[in-house]
Amino acid sequence: IKKSYNPGDLICVGGIKQEDPRTIILGAVGLLGNVFSPTTNPEKGQKHEGVYWYFHEGKSFGFSSVEKINLSPPDEEELEGEERLSWLINGTYGGYRLGNLKNLYSDSW
C-alpha cells in the first residue's frame, strides 16, 4: 500500500472476528499520508482526526485513542487498551493486538 498511494486518500484500518465478518470489533480511518507518516518517538502516537497513529517502519503499525504508546515493537501499552490496534509488519507475523486481545498471530482473527 505505502509504495503506491495518494497521500490524500483515506484508509480504514480495523479488525473483525472470522466467525462474524460483518461486525467490525475496532477500527479507525485516516488520510494515508498521515497514517503512514514514520513514527519518530516509540512512546507517542501522531494525532490525526482524533486518533493517534504510528508507523514504525519494518516493525509495527497501528493506532490508539490516546497519545501514549509503548512500541516494543508492537504496542504493549495498557492505558485504554480496548481502543488499540497493533500489527507487526516485520514479515514474520501479521497480527498482534486488537483491543485487549493480544498475541493474535494466527489467521483466526
C-alpha positions, 0 to 999 in steps of 0.5 A, a space after each residue: 500500500 505505502 509504495 503506491 498511494 495518494 497521500 490524500 486518500 483515506 484508509 480504514 484500518 480495523 479488525 473483525 472476528 472470522 466467525 462474524 465478518 460483518 461486525 467490525 470489533 475496532 477500527 479507525 480511518 485516516 488520510 494515508 499520508 498521515 497514517 503512514 507518516 514514520 513514527 519518530 518517538 516509540 512512546 507517542 502516537 501522531 494525532 490525526 482526526 482524533 486518533 493517534 497513529 504510528 508507523 514504525 517502519 519494518 516493525 509495527 503499525 497501528 493506532 490508539 485513542 490516546 497519545 501514549 504508546 509503548 512500541 516494543 515493537 508492537 504496542 504493549 501499552 495498557 492505558 485504554 487498551 480496548 481502543 488499540 490496534 497493533 500489527 507487526 509488519 516485520 514479515 514474520 507475523 501479521 497480527 498482534 493486538 486488537 483491543 485487549 486481545 493480544 498475541 493474535 498471530 494466527 489467521 483466526 482473527 
